[in-house]
Amino acid sequence: NAGVTQTPKFQVLKTGQSMTLQCAQDMNHEYMSWYRQDPGMGLRLIHYSVGAGITDQGEVPNGYNVSRSTTEDFPLRLLSAAPSQTSVYFCASSYSNSGNTIYFGEGSWLTVV
Amino acid sequence: AQRVTQPEKLLSVFKGAPVELKCNYSYSGSPELFWYVQYSRQRLQLLLRHISRESIKGFTADLNKGETSFHLKKPFAQEEDSAMYYCALKSGYNKLIFGAGTRLAVHP
């Protein structure tokens, strides 16, 4: 019972490098999203998707790109990493109906030096 | 503006003491509120949702629309309750607005 799977769990990047955080879910959820978690700020929504081929911006989208080519996968791309993107990233998914539980991945710890 | 406020960054209690984690919200419509818990370096897990009116691990939370609050309570804290607790408000289509979180530390 995999649920929401994120890789990598830990990553160190140099400023200016690009990378992709992977997220996959095996629950056939339509809705997927990415949050970043920073001390004293809780979790903030970066991007979300309501289904394959559909994505939209959340609260803090700058510097990040997403795509949703399949229902299962929702990768998050950092185009040119900056120290301000040092954070813990969580992927989440749920069925589209309101009231359904939102499930989170285990998190990806990213440090940009 | 839609907002969730958790005024305490840290709540430190002794085992067996009552616990109340505060959460206030600002939302123009009918709110849907949740409490999530995050144990050390683990994923967020749903603890409670207000529409279920349930008790999980001894925790309860009541929505008070007059005071716009959704405080989390437990009568007798246990050491295993030590964790980060986030109050969250559902905004629109399955999007969550989180508070800053409160770290609960239960001492023996």
Backbone of each chain as ProteinMPNN parsed JSONL, in Angstrom:
{"seq_chain_A": "NAGVTQTPKFQVLKTGQSMTLQCAQDMNHEYMSWYRQDPGMGLRLIHYSVGAGITDQGEVPNGYNVSRSTTEDFPLRLLSAAPSQTSVYFCASSYSNSGNTIYFGEGSWLTVV", "coords_chain_A": {"N_chain_A": [[0.861, -1.2, 0.0], [1.325, 1.693, -1.215], [0.564, 4.452, -1.386], [1.232, 7.878, -1.359], [4.156, 8.642, -2.928], [7.328, 10.045, -2.698], [10.301, 11.172, -4.257], [13.638, 12.558, -4.575], [14.416, 11.76, -1.093], [16.225, 13.309, 0.274], [18.207, 16.06, -0.8], [20.907, 17.955, -2.018], [21.606, 20.941, -3.552], [23.382, 23.09, -5.819], [23.358, 26.642, -6.119], [21.53, 27.79, -8.867], [21.427, 25.373, -10.178], [19.272, 22.904, -11.685], [16.504, 20.777, -10.907], [14.349, 17.924, -10.451], [11.664, 17.088, -8.418], [10.108, 14.119, -7.661], [6.795, 12.808, -7.647], [4.455, 10.362, -6.948], [1.338, 8.661, -7.011], [-0.748, 5.947, -6.076], [-3.446, 5.664, -5.891], [-5.347, 6.43, -7.636], [-6.109, 9.075, -7.56], [-7.614, 12.159, -8.455], [-6.822, 14.719, -7.782], [-3.867, 16.463, -7.156], [-1.098, 17.934, -5.427], [1.509, 20.293, -4.529], [3.309, 21.295, -1.699], [5.303, 23.57, 0.221], [7.221, 23.501, 3.184], [8.076, 25.587, 5.724], [9.9, 26.812, 8.545], [7.917, 28.303, 11.039], [6.053, 29.147, 9.218], [4.263, 27.301, 8.411], [2.656, 25.171, 6.001], [2.766, 25.923, 2.601], [1.005, 26.33, -0.432], [2.235, 25.385, -3.56], [1.901, 24.529, -6.356], [-0.913, 23.035, -8.032], [-2.996, 20.333, -9.221], [-5.909, 19.342, -10.91], [-6.427, 17.192, -12.411], [-5.248, 14.967, -15.002], [-3.289, 16.702, -17.327], [-4.069, 19.192, -16.479], [-3.101, 21.965, -14.697], [-2.422, 24.341, -12.063], [-1.581, 27.465, -10.442], [-0.471, 27.87, -7.077], [-0.098, 29.41, -3.909], [2.62, 30.164, -3.751], [4.154, 30.08, -6.383], [6.397, 30.895, -7.859], [9.454, 30.223, -9.51], [9.126, 27.558, -9.736], [7.996, 24.721, -11.607], [5.426, 22.691, -13.014], [3.94, 19.649, -14.256], [1.374, 17.502, -15.542], [1.114, 14.753, -16.842], [0.133, 12.222, -16.552], [-2.34, 10.496, -14.542], [-1.156, 9.438, -12.289], [1.339, 10.666, -11.729], [3.097, 13.606, -10.646], [5.32, 15.68, -11.111], [7.626, 18.068, -9.691], [9.403, 20.797, -10.739], [12.419, 22.51, -10.223], [13.641, 25.302, -11.608], [15.92, 26.973, -11.649], [17.765, 26.736, -9.107], [17.562, 28.426, -5.958], [18.896, 29.758, -2.869], [16.699, 30.509, -1.284], [14.872, 28.592, -1.797], [15.418, 26.484, -0.264], [13.997, 24.08, 1.669], [11.363, 21.974, 2.993], [9.619, 19.757, 1.047], [6.349, 18.773, 0.29], [4.279, 16.455, -1.256], [0.875, 15.983, -2.139], [-2.269, 14.225, -2.326], [-5.658, 13.56, -3.421], [-9.065, 12.367, -3.774], [-11.354, 13.979, -5.976], [-13.747, 14.837, -4.942], [-15.31, 17.004, -2.666], [-14.541, 16.979, 0.778], [-13.135, 14.66, 0.902], [-10.348, 12.837, 2.226], [-7.11, 14.265, 2.342], [-4.064, 13.071, 1.349], [-0.66, 12.868, 2.306], [2.731, 12.81, 1.071], [5.976, 11.56, 2.202], [7.758, 13.614, 2.299], [10.342, 15.766, 0.984], [13.566, 16.712, 1.58], [15.197, 19.573, 0.806], [18.164, 21.256, 0.164], [19.659, 24.229, -0.777], [22.682, 25.458, -1.757]], "CA_chain_A": [[0.0, 0.0, 0.0], [2.343, 2.726, -1.301], [0.029, 5.774, -1.12], [1.924, 8.951, -2.065], [5.594, 8.385, -2.86], [8.163, 11.147, -3.154], [11.752, 10.979, -4.352], [14.404, 11.918, -3.508], [14.077, 12.189, 0.256], [17.171, 14.375, 0.605], [18.964, 16.54, -1.953], [21.647, 19.211, -1.891], [21.816, 21.542, -4.864], [24.097, 24.364, -5.878], [22.581, 27.734, -6.699], [21.503, 27.792, -10.322], [21.152, 24.05, -10.722], [17.864, 22.526, -11.804], [16.217, 19.403, -10.516], [12.93, 17.554, -10.413], [11.155, 16.258, -7.324], [9.103, 13.223, -8.207], [5.676, 12.421, -6.793], [3.562, 9.386, -7.577], [0.315, 8.085, -6.126], [-1.345, 4.739, -6.665], [-4.819, 5.609, -5.397], [-6.195, 6.95, -8.708], [-6.635, 10.371, -7.153], [-7.574, 13.198, -9.483], [-6.238, 15.956, -7.288], [-2.518, 16.383, -6.589], [-0.573, 19.266, -5.117], [2.819, 20.418, -3.898], [3.45, 22.3, -0.656], [6.592, 23.681, 0.869], [7.092, 23.687, 4.626], [9.156, 26.407, 6.258], [9.696, 27.092, 9.971], [7.132, 29.488, 11.375], [5.128, 29.538, 8.147], [3.379, 26.2, 8.061], [2.794, 24.672, 4.644], [2.206, 26.819, 1.601], [0.724, 25.635, -1.682], [3.063, 25.846, -4.677], [1.103, 24.26, -7.554], [-1.826, 21.922, -7.87], [-3.571, 19.793, -10.455], [-7.211, 18.704, -10.673], [-6.515, 16.033, -13.268], [-4.208, 14.894, -16.03], [-3.3, 17.777, -18.306], [-4.562, 20.449, -15.894], [-2.346, 22.435, -13.535], [-2.666, 25.743, -11.723], [-0.653, 27.987, -9.45], [-0.918, 28.062, -5.708], [0.269, 30.656, -3.229], [4.031, 30.514, -3.949], [4.564, 29.303, -7.554], [7.565, 31.417, -8.592], [10.659, 29.41, -9.458], [8.74, 26.147, -9.828], [7.203, 24.335, -12.759], [4.821, 21.366, -12.866], [3.176, 19.093, -15.378], [0.577, 16.334, -15.119], [0.856, 13.991, -18.069], [-0.634, 11.037, -16.178], [-3.037, 10.645, -13.265], [-0.336, 8.973, -11.177], [2.581, 11.401, -11.489], [3.007, 15.068, -10.596], [6.673, 16.153, -10.774], [7.868, 19.491, -9.423], [10.723, 21.168, -11.264], [13.057, 23.759, -9.857], [14.254, 25.683, -12.865], [17.244, 27.493, -11.333], [17.619, 26.717, -7.65], [18.047, 29.555, -5.166], [18.894, 29.424, -1.444], [15.359, 30.71, -0.723], [14.074, 27.39, -2.051], [15.739, 25.494, 0.762], [12.727, 23.832, 2.339], [10.866, 20.609, 2.907], [8.54, 19.745, 0.063], [5.386, 17.694, 0.444], [3.285, 16.208, -2.283], [-0.377, 15.514, -1.553], [-3.267, 13.826, -3.319], [-6.977, 13.2, -2.903], [-10.134, 12.337, -4.758], [-11.769, 15.347, -6.268], [-14.94, 15.228, -4.208], [-15.081, 17.745, -1.438], [-14.717, 16.173, 1.975], [-12.236, 13.519, 0.908], [-9.087, 13.013, 2.94], [-5.928, 14.604, 1.568], [-2.945, 12.245, 1.787], [0.63, 13.486, 2.066], [3.942, 12.008, 0.978], [6.87, 11.633, 3.358], [8.538, 14.843, 2.265], [11.673, 15.811, 0.357], [14.346, 17.78, 2.207], [16.05, 20.171, -0.218], [19.049, 22.334, 0.594], [20.332, 24.905, -1.888], [23.842, 26.164, -1.198]], "C_chain_A": [[0.887, 1.235, 0.0], [1.78, 4.088, -0.948], [0.692, 6.816, -1.989], [3.426, 8.771, -1.839], [6.358, 9.541, -3.453], [9.619, 10.708, -3.23], [12.384, 12.231, -4.953], [13.941, 12.392, -2.145], [14.981, 13.341, 0.692], [17.939, 14.765, -0.652], [19.651, 17.841, -1.595], [21.951, 19.706, -3.299], [22.696, 22.772, -4.741], [23.186, 25.405, -6.517], [22.694, 27.696, -8.219], [21.243, 26.442, -10.953], [19.646, 23.826, -10.831], [17.696, 21.087, -11.336], [14.712, 19.177, -10.506], [12.661, 16.695, -9.191], [10.015, 15.418, -7.889], [8.018, 12.934, -7.177], [4.781, 11.473, -7.573], [2.568, 8.886, -6.547], [-0.382, 6.942, -6.857], [-2.795, 4.569, -6.238], [-5.818, 6.13, -6.424], [-6.858, 8.273, -8.318], [-6.546, 11.369, -8.295], [-6.736, 14.39, -9.042], [-4.856, 15.707, -6.702], [-1.987, 17.795, -6.389], [0.811, 19.17, -4.492], [2.776, 21.562, -2.895], [4.926, 22.392, -0.268], [6.37, 24.048, 2.339], [8.309, 24.429, 5.134], [8.875, 26.743, 7.708], [8.915, 28.38, 10.183], [6.121, 29.9, 10.319], [4.17, 28.412, 7.769], [3.673, 25.676, 6.671], [2.112, 25.64, 3.69], [2.119, 26.106, 0.257], [1.536, 26.238, -2.82], [2.281, 25.75, -5.992], [0.148, 23.113, -7.244], [-2.394, 21.505, -9.217], [-4.877, 19.083, -10.123], [-7.427, 17.503, -11.589], [-5.423, 16.07, -14.309], [-4.391, 16.003, -17.053], [-3.721, 19.128, -17.776], [-3.731, 20.802, -14.671], [-2.674, 23.902, -13.281], [-1.732, 26.149, -10.598], [-1.303, 28.069, -8.08], [-0.455, 29.405, -5.178], [1.686, 31.12, -3.567], [4.611, 29.777, -5.158], [5.89, 29.702, -8.191], [8.791, 30.544, -8.386], [10.397, 27.923, -9.591], [7.874, 25.918, -11.068], [6.641, 22.943, -12.508], [4.191, 20.944, -14.172], [2.416, 17.882, -14.861], [0.179, 15.562, -16.376], [0.073, 12.712, -17.786], [-1.354, 11.316, -14.856], [-2.111, 10.363, -12.093], [0.782, 9.931, -10.778], [2.39, 12.916, -11.531], [4.381, 15.616, -10.186], [6.734, 17.66, -10.587], [9.282, 19.832, -9.869], [11.183, 22.503, -10.696], [13.918, 24.17, -11.043], [15.692, 26.165, -12.674], [17.267, 27.719, -9.826], [18.257, 27.933, -6.987], [18.03, 29.156, -3.696], [17.529, 29.582, -0.782], [14.448, 29.504, -0.949], [14.49, 26.22, -1.148], [14.501, 25.296, 1.63], [12.47, 22.332, 2.368], [9.639, 20.635, 2.013], [7.655, 18.527, 0.263], [4.45, 17.654, -0.747], [2.039, 15.663, -1.598], [-1.335, 15.113, -2.661], [-4.582, 13.497, -2.635], [-7.918, 12.972, -4.072], [-10.672, 13.757, -4.913], [-12.977, 15.783, -5.457], [-14.572, 15.962, -2.932], [-15.352, 16.847, -0.232], [-13.824, 14.963, 2.017], [-10.924, 13.849, 1.599], [-7.966, 13.334, 1.962], [-4.754, 13.849, 2.166], [-1.632, 12.911, 1.393], [1.723, 12.441, 1.877], [4.828, 12.251, 2.172], [7.749, 12.868, 3.361], [9.877, 14.674, 1.572], [12.408, 17.009, 0.942], [15.33, 18.315, 1.184], [16.859, 21.311, 0.39], [19.734, 22.911, -0.634], [21.465, 25.753, -1.311], [24.447, 27.143, -2.215]], "O_chain_A": [[1.185, 1.783, 1.061], [2.461, 4.846, -0.257], [0.724, 6.679, -3.212], [3.898, 8.753, -0.703], [6.081, 9.974, -4.572], [10.105, 9.968, -2.375], [11.746, 12.908, -5.76], [13.152, 13.333, -2.052], [14.54, 14.245, 1.401], [18.282, 13.911, -1.47], [19.066, 18.716, -0.956], [22.487, 18.971, -4.128], [22.747, 23.414, -3.692], [22.346, 25.079, -7.356], [23.784, 27.586, -8.781], [20.88, 26.36, -12.127], [18.856, 24.481, -10.151], [18.635, 20.291, -11.37], [13.919, 20.117, -10.548], [13.344, 15.698, -8.956], [9.085, 15.936, -8.508], [8.294, 12.828, -5.982], [4.401, 11.748, -8.711], [2.897, 8.709, -5.375], [-0.573, 6.97, -8.072], [-3.315, 3.453, -6.225], [-7.005, 6.258, -6.124], [-7.997, 8.553, -8.69], [-5.547, 11.427, -9.011], [-6.026, 14.992, -9.847], [-4.691, 14.838, -5.846], [-2.378, 18.727, -7.092], [1.224, 18.121, -3.999], [2.278, 22.649, -3.189], [5.687, 21.434, -0.408], [5.457, 24.799, 2.68], [9.438, 23.959, 4.993], [7.716, 26.941, 8.075], [9.215, 29.412, 9.583], [5.407, 30.887, 10.494], [3.342, 28.587, 6.874], [4.814, 25.731, 6.211], [1.007, 26.115, 3.955], [3.029, 25.378, -0.141], [1.528, 27.453, -3.024], [2.033, 26.758, -6.653], [0.37, 22.328, -6.322], [-2.287, 22.223, -10.211], [-4.944, 18.312, -9.166], [-8.482, 16.869, -11.55], [-4.749, 17.086, -14.479], [-5.484, 16.219, -17.575], [-3.736, 20.11, -18.518], [-3.663, 20.028, -13.717], [-3.143, 24.611, -14.172], [-1.169, 25.309, -9.897], [-2.504, 28.303, -7.944], [-0.422, 30.402, -5.899], [1.939, 32.321, -3.663], [5.481, 28.924, -4.983], [6.453, 28.938, -8.976], [9.131, 30.17, -7.263], [11.327, 27.117, -9.563], [7.132, 26.796, -11.508], [7.288, 22.111, -11.872], [3.942, 21.755, -15.064], [2.79, 17.305, -13.84], [-0.929, 15.7, -16.894], [-0.58, 12.176, -18.681], [-1.013, 12.259, -14.142], [-2.25, 10.965, -11.029], [1.139, 10.0, -9.602], [1.625, 13.438, -12.341], [4.576, 15.979, -9.025], [6.006, 18.42, -11.226], [10.247, 19.215, -9.418], [10.443, 23.487, -10.687], [14.831, 23.44, -11.43], [16.579, 25.804, -13.448], [16.84, 28.764, -9.336], [19.323, 28.403, -7.385], [17.235, 28.302, -3.305], [17.223, 28.874, 0.178], [13.374, 29.413, -0.355], [13.969, 25.111, -1.268], [14.016, 26.241, 2.253], [13.249, 21.535, 1.844], [8.733, 21.445, 2.207], [8.137, 17.401, 0.388], [3.91, 18.67, -1.182], [2.137, 14.962, -0.591], [-1.234, 15.594, -3.79], [-4.626, 13.198, -1.442], [-7.616, 13.331, -5.21], [-10.45, 14.615, -4.06], [-13.21, 16.981, -5.298], [-13.642, 15.584, -2.219], [-16.292, 16.052, -0.24], [-13.745, 14.291, 3.046], [-10.451, 14.985, 1.564], [-7.884, 12.745, 0.884], [-4.477, 13.972, 3.359], [-1.501, 13.449, 0.294], [1.664, 11.345, 2.435], [4.496, 13.043, 3.053], [8.425, 13.134, 4.355], [10.466, 13.593, 1.571], [11.963, 18.151, 0.831], [16.212, 17.582, 0.737], [16.317, 22.205, 1.04], [20.317, 22.179, -1.434], [21.24, 26.643, -0.49], [25.429, 27.82, -1.912]]}, "seq_chain_B": "AQRVTQPEKLLSVFKGAPVELKCNYSYSGSPELFWYVQYSRQRLQLLLRHISRESIKGFTADLNKGETSFHLKKPFAQEEDSAMYYCALKSGYNKLIFGAGTRLAVHP", "coords_chain_B": {"N_chain_B": [[-9.935, 37.979, 3.786], [-8.58, 34.717, 3.552], [-7.438, 32.869, 6.198], [-5.416, 31.148, 8.587], [-4.703, 30.984, 11.956], [-2.373, 30.066, 14.305], [-1.58, 30.695, 17.403], [0.429, 29.921, 19.173], [3.769, 28.898, 19.108], [5.064, 26.927, 20.452], [4.045, 24.524, 22.762], [4.339, 23.43, 25.914], [3.976, 20.804, 28.1], [3.34, 18.719, 31.019], [3.228, 15.164, 31.285], [0.01, 13.792, 31.501], [-1.26, 16.175, 31.973], [-3.807, 18.564, 30.972], [-4.376, 19.483, 27.535], [-4.519, 22.148, 25.217], [-4.61, 23.179, 22.04], [-4.49, 26.036, 20.191], [-6.501, 27.404, 17.57], [-7.431, 29.724, 15.207], [-9.52, 31.053, 12.662], [-10.05, 32.693, 9.5], [-12.56, 33.174, 7.297], [-14.812, 33.522, 4.662], [-16.982, 31.999, 3.87], [-18.726, 28.901, 4.567], [-16.836, 27.178, 6.766], [-14.452, 24.481, 6.373], [-12.682, 22.543, 8.408], [-9.573, 21.208, 9.637], [-7.358, 19.174, 11.606], [-4.003, 18.397, 11.401], [-1.319, 16.149, 12.117], [2.162, 15.898, 12.661], [4.621, 13.756, 13.221], [8.016, 13.404, 14.347], [10.014, 14.076, 11.603], [8.298, 12.799, 9.828], [5.532, 12.077, 7.568], [2.729, 14.304, 7.126], [-0.235, 13.608, 8.888], [-3.705, 13.118, 8.827], [-5.546, 14.14, 11.573], [-7.981, 15.053, 12.738], [-11.204, 16.027, 11.503], [-13.569, 18.622, 11.277], [-16.146, 18.088, 10.46], [-16.602, 15.478, 11.047], [-16.782, 15.177, 13.736], [-15.404, 13.556, 15.577], [-13.398, 11.587, 17.894], [-10.034, 11.201, 18.088], [-7.294, 9.355, 19.124], [-7.784, 10.345, 21.635], [-8.033, 13.047, 21.269], [-10.066, 15.926, 20.692], [-11.983, 18.304, 18.813], [-13.787, 21.237, 18.508], [-15.814, 23.127, 16.398], [-16.224, 26.529, 16.596], [-18.165, 28.817, 15.482], [-18.893, 31.378, 16.154], [-16.714, 32.428, 17.559], [-14.875, 31.982, 15.671], [-13.111, 29.736, 15.838], [-11.199, 26.707, 16.271], [-10.221, 24.868, 18.262], [-7.915, 22.42, 19.457], [-8.178, 19.734, 21.683], [-7.159, 17.79, 24.52], [-7.705, 15.771, 27.283], [-5.782, 14.49, 28.937], [-2.499, 14.54, 28.513], [-0.126, 12.537, 26.7], [3.215, 11.173, 26.451], [3.747, 10.277, 23.89], [2.259, 11.967, 22.368], [3.756, 14.089, 21.641], [4.616, 16.218, 19.097], [4.324, 17.95, 15.931], [1.653, 20.087, 15.32], [-0.797, 20.965, 13.024], [-3.247, 23.249, 12.11], [-5.746, 23.423, 9.641], [-7.444, 24.88, 6.882], [-9.887, 24.267, 4.498], [-9.784, 25.474, 1.287], [-11.584, 26.38, -1.406], [-11.058, 24.185, -4.091], [-10.239, 21.474, -2.746], [-7.872, 22.565, -1.762], [-5.612, 23.4, 0.795], [-5.268, 25.68, 3.46], [-2.801, 26.353, 5.668], [-2.091, 26.776, 9.167], [0.685, 28.185, 11.025], [1.604, 26.241, 12.659], [1.938, 24.361, 15.718], [4.207, 23.28, 18.068], [3.967, 20.577, 20.125], [5.163, 19.613, 23.172], [5.501, 17.022, 25.327], [6.332, 16.326, 28.518], [7.906, 13.897, 30.676]], "CA_chain_B": [[-8.825, 37.091, 3.436], [-8.624, 33.401, 4.198], [-6.234, 32.769, 7.021], [-5.453, 30.297, 9.779], [-3.739, 31.475, 12.934], [-2.044, 29.258, 15.484], [-0.786, 31.715, 18.097], [1.539, 29.368, 19.965], [4.738, 28.093, 18.364], [5.446, 25.801, 21.299], [3.254, 24.277, 23.959], [5.094, 22.464, 26.708], [3.179, 20.345, 29.237], [3.763, 17.46, 31.611], [2.376, 14.001, 31.057], [-1.184, 13.767, 32.319], [-1.871, 17.504, 32.017], [-4.681, 18.845, 29.821], [-3.751, 20.186, 26.421], [-5.388, 22.859, 24.28], [-3.868, 23.827, 20.959], [-5.427, 27.023, 19.677], [-6.575, 27.658, 16.131], [-8.458, 30.666, 14.777], [-9.555, 31.117, 11.205], [-10.784, 33.767, 8.841], [-13.1, 32.582, 6.062], [-16.087, 34.187, 4.418], [-18.061, 31.037, 3.659], [-18.872, 27.89, 5.605], [-15.486, 26.598, 6.792], [-14.178, 23.063, 6.586], [-11.426, 22.638, 9.147], [-8.868, 19.967, 9.919], [-6.103, 19.142, 12.346], [-3.013, 17.427, 10.95], [-0.214, 15.933, 13.045], [3.406, 15.469, 12.022], [5.623, 13.258, 14.148], [9.346, 13.814, 13.925], [10.496, 13.705, 10.269], [7.356, 11.924, 9.125], [4.551, 12.784, 6.764], [1.542, 14.806, 7.816], [-1.356, 12.669, 8.956], [-4.946, 13.732, 9.262], [-5.927, 13.769, 12.923], [-9.41, 15.298, 12.917], [-11.899, 16.986, 10.656], [-14.664, 19.092, 12.12], [-17.434, 17.549, 10.037], [-16.77, 14.124, 11.56], [-17.059, 15.269, 15.164], [-14.888, 12.321, 16.153], [-12.285, 11.694, 18.821], [-8.935, 10.363, 17.634], [-6.197, 9.334, 20.104], [-8.188, 11.137, 22.788], [-8.164, 14.444, 20.901], [-11.317, 16.415, 20.13], [-11.949, 19.7, 18.391], [-15.124, 21.746, 18.214], [-15.854, 24.352, 15.61], [-16.993, 27.612, 17.21], [-18.272, 29.813, 14.414], [-18.98, 32.712, 16.742], [-15.362, 32.853, 17.883], [-14.043, 31.528, 14.539], [-12.022, 28.944, 16.418], [-11.253, 25.238, 16.123], [-9.146, 24.462, 19.17], [-7.709, 20.973, 19.649], [-8.085, 19.49, 23.116], [-7.011, 16.432, 25.041], [-7.74, 15.96, 28.736], [-4.592, 13.981, 29.615], [-1.458, 14.382, 27.498], [0.81, 11.42, 26.77], [4.496, 11.516, 25.827], [3.688, 9.983, 22.457], [1.55, 13.048, 21.678], [4.733, 15.098, 21.234], [4.618, 16.296, 17.633], [3.92, 19.246, 15.373], [0.226, 20.054, 14.996], [-1.196, 22.014, 12.095], [-4.645, 23.486, 11.815], [-5.851, 23.725, 8.217], [-8.745, 25.302, 6.377], [-10.025, 23.923, 3.085], [-10.106, 26.653, 0.483], [-11.87, 26.026, -2.779], [-11.069, 22.816, -4.583], [-9.287, 20.592, -2.065], [-6.652, 23.247, -1.368], [-5.563, 23.636, 2.23], [-4.504, 26.798, 4.019], [-2.294, 25.875, 6.942], [-1.496, 27.653, 10.144], [2.139, 28.064, 11.147], [1.91, 25.038, 13.418], [2.302, 24.421, 17.135], [4.932, 22.087, 18.52], [3.567, 20.101, 21.455], [6.189, 18.819, 23.857], [4.959, 16.434, 26.55], [7.46, 15.886, 29.339], [7.536, 12.847, 31.643]], "C_chain_B": [[-8.964, 35.781, 4.206], [-7.319, 33.181, 4.943], [-6.481, 31.824, 8.181], [-4.341, 30.755, 10.707], [-3.597, 30.481, 14.079], [-1.092, 30.115, 16.318], [0.428, 31.189, 18.848], [2.467, 28.557, 19.085], [5.068, 26.821, 19.123], [4.509, 25.734, 22.493], [3.925, 23.137, 24.706], [4.272, 22.096, 27.94], [3.807, 19.084, 29.814], [2.741, 16.377, 31.304], [1.207, 14.028, 32.03], [-1.905, 15.107, 32.418], [-2.808, 17.682, 30.836], [-3.945, 19.677, 28.778], [-4.826, 20.903, 25.615], [-4.512, 23.589, 23.278], [-4.839, 24.753, 20.239], [-5.327, 27.185, 18.159], [-7.722, 28.63, 15.889], [-8.389, 30.805, 13.269], [-10.318, 32.349, 10.746], [-11.241, 33.231, 7.494], [-14.494, 33.115, 5.87], [-17.249, 33.215, 4.273], [-18.229, 30.108, 4.844], [-17.569, 27.094, 5.68], [-15.494, 25.083, 6.936], [-12.771, 22.997, 7.177], [-10.898, 21.271, 9.526], [-7.742, 20.221, 10.922], [-5.248, 18.028, 11.757], [-1.912, 17.33, 12.0], [0.995, 15.434, 12.261], [4.385, 15.053, 13.114], [6.994, 13.472, 13.52], [9.74, 13.216, 12.58], [9.596, 12.699, 9.564], [6.36, 12.758, 8.326], [3.423, 13.326, 7.634], [0.44, 13.755, 7.763], [-2.592, 13.43, 9.435], [-5.309, 13.218, 10.653], [-7.448, 13.88, 13.088], [-9.932, 16.187, 11.804], [-13.174, 17.382, 11.38], [-15.992, 18.456, 11.733], [-17.677, 16.156, 10.603], [-17.148, 14.111, 13.031], [-16.593, 13.999, 15.902], [-13.801, 12.618, 17.176], [-11.219, 10.705, 18.37], [-7.791, 10.486, 18.635], [-6.505, 10.224, 21.306], [-8.345, 12.624, 22.511], [-9.572, 14.742, 20.37], [-11.122, 17.868, 19.711], [-13.356, 20.109, 18.016], [-15.023, 23.046, 17.445], [-16.748, 25.358, 16.31], [-17.056, 28.744, 16.19], [-18.325, 31.234, 14.963], [-17.609, 33.292, 17.046], [-14.377, 32.539, 16.758], [-12.835, 30.752, 15.034], [-12.276, 27.456, 16.205], [-10.118, 24.672, 16.96], [-9.114, 22.957, 19.35], [-7.459, 20.711, 21.134], [-7.866, 18.015, 23.409], [-6.927, 16.552, 26.557], [-6.461, 15.531, 29.451], [-3.507, 13.691, 28.57], [-0.571, 13.175, 27.771], [2.11, 11.817, 26.057], [4.466, 11.289, 24.326], [2.881, 11.013, 21.67], [2.502, 14.138, 21.21], [4.89, 15.077, 19.718], [4.332, 17.737, 17.236], [2.467, 19.118, 14.952], [-0.116, 21.257, 14.118], [-2.711, 22.053, 11.977], [-4.742, 23.908, 10.351], [-7.295, 23.997, 7.837], [-8.823, 24.935, 4.906], [-10.518, 25.154, 2.33], [-10.362, 26.211, -0.933], [-11.733, 24.535, -3.013], [-9.97, 21.978, -3.927], [-7.942, 21.247, -1.767], [-6.723, 23.527, 0.126], [-4.738, 24.881, 2.543], [-4.106, 26.383, 5.418], [-1.939, 27.027, 7.869], [-0.001, 27.379, 10.24], [2.557, 26.833, 11.945], [2.258, 25.327, 14.869], [3.028, 23.131, 17.49], [4.492, 21.772, 19.935], [4.676, 19.234, 22.012], [5.597, 18.329, 25.169], [6.112, 15.821, 27.319], [7.028, 14.846, 30.367], [7.404, 13.388, 33.058]], "O_chain_B": [[-9.407, 35.754, 5.354], [-6.234, 33.296, 4.374], [-7.596, 31.712, 8.69], [-3.189, 30.897, 10.298], [-4.574, 30.11, 14.73], [0.082, 30.245, 15.972], [1.359, 31.945, 19.128], [2.029, 27.639, 18.392], [5.318, 25.772, 18.529], [4.22, 26.739, 23.143], [4.059, 22.027, 24.191], [3.912, 22.966, 28.734], [4.675, 18.462, 29.202], [1.558, 16.645, 31.094], [1.383, 14.255, 33.227], [-3.038, 15.168, 32.895], [-2.636, 17.03, 29.806], [-3.038, 20.452, 29.083], [-5.898, 20.356, 25.358], [-3.768, 24.503, 23.633], [-5.876, 24.316, 19.739], [-4.253, 27.114, 17.562], [-8.851, 28.387, 16.316], [-7.318, 30.687, 12.673], [-11.102, 32.95, 11.481], [-10.421, 32.875, 6.647], [-15.281, 33.158, 6.816], [-18.394, 33.586, 4.532], [-17.92, 30.468, 5.98], [-17.234, 26.395, 4.724], [-16.398, 24.491, 7.526], [-11.794, 23.354, 6.519], [-11.65, 20.314, 9.711], [-7.248, 21.341, 11.057], [-5.685, 16.884, 11.627], [-1.609, 18.306, 12.687], [0.863, 14.651, 11.32], [4.912, 15.895, 13.841], [7.112, 13.692, 12.315], [9.796, 11.996, 12.431], [10.067, 11.854, 8.802], [6.353, 13.987, 8.404], [3.201, 12.85, 8.747], [0.217, 13.107, 6.74], [-2.518, 14.271, 10.331], [-5.37, 12.01, 10.881], [-8.111, 12.935, 13.516], [-9.197, 16.995, 11.236], [-13.795, 16.544, 12.035], [-16.873, 18.3, 12.578], [-18.817, 15.692, 10.643], [-17.758, 13.159, 13.518], [-17.311, 13.453, 16.739], [-13.343, 13.754, 17.305], [-11.479, 9.505, 18.282], [-7.365, 11.595, 18.959], [-5.598, 10.788, 21.919], [-8.74, 13.385, 23.395], [-10.182, 13.916, 19.691], [-10.223, 18.56, 20.189], [-14.04, 19.396, 17.281], [-14.253, 23.942, 17.793], [-17.912, 25.067, 16.588], [-16.116, 29.528, 16.056], [-17.86, 32.176, 14.321], [-17.357, 34.477, 16.828], [-13.181, 32.802, 16.885], [-11.693, 31.064, 14.699], [-13.406, 27.018, 15.991], [-9.177, 24.075, 16.437], [-10.155, 22.301, 19.391], [-6.636, 21.377, 21.763], [-8.308, 17.129, 22.676], [-6.15, 17.36, 27.065], [-6.087, 16.132, 30.458], [-3.595, 12.709, 27.833], [-0.299, 12.835, 28.922], [2.11, 12.679, 25.178], [5.095, 12.032, 23.572], [2.821, 10.945, 20.443], [2.098, 15.024, 20.457], [5.248, 14.056, 19.131], [4.129, 18.613, 18.077], [2.092, 18.145, 14.298], [0.228, 22.398, 14.427], [-3.365, 21.03, 11.773], [-3.904, 24.672, 9.873], [-8.23, 23.422, 8.394], [-7.915, 25.26, 4.141], [-11.519, 25.775, 2.685], [-9.454, 25.716, -1.602], [-12.229, 23.723, -2.233], [-8.895, 21.799, -4.5], [-6.96, 20.541, -1.541], [-7.787, 23.854, 0.652], [-3.668, 25.103, 1.976], [-4.959, 26.095, 6.258], [-1.541, 28.105, 7.426], [0.513, 26.454, 9.611], [3.719, 26.428, 11.912], [2.794, 26.384, 15.205], [2.528, 22.033, 17.243], [4.628, 22.598, 20.837], [5.077, 18.244, 21.4], [5.232, 19.133, 26.027], [6.785, 14.911, 26.835], [5.908, 14.905, 30.874], [7.099, 12.634, 33.981]]}, "name": "protein", "num_of_chains": 2, "seq": "NAGVTQTPKFQVLKTGQSMTLQCAQDMNHEYMSWYRQDPGMGLRLIHYSVGAGITDQGEVPNGYNVSRSTTEDFPLRLLSAAPSQTSVYFCASSYSNSGNTIYFGEGSWLTVVAQRVTQPEKLLSVFKGAPVELKCNYSYSGSPELFWYVQYSRQRLQLLLRHISRESIKGFTADLNKGETSFHLKKPFAQEEDSAMYYCALKSGYNKLIFGAGTRLAVHP"}
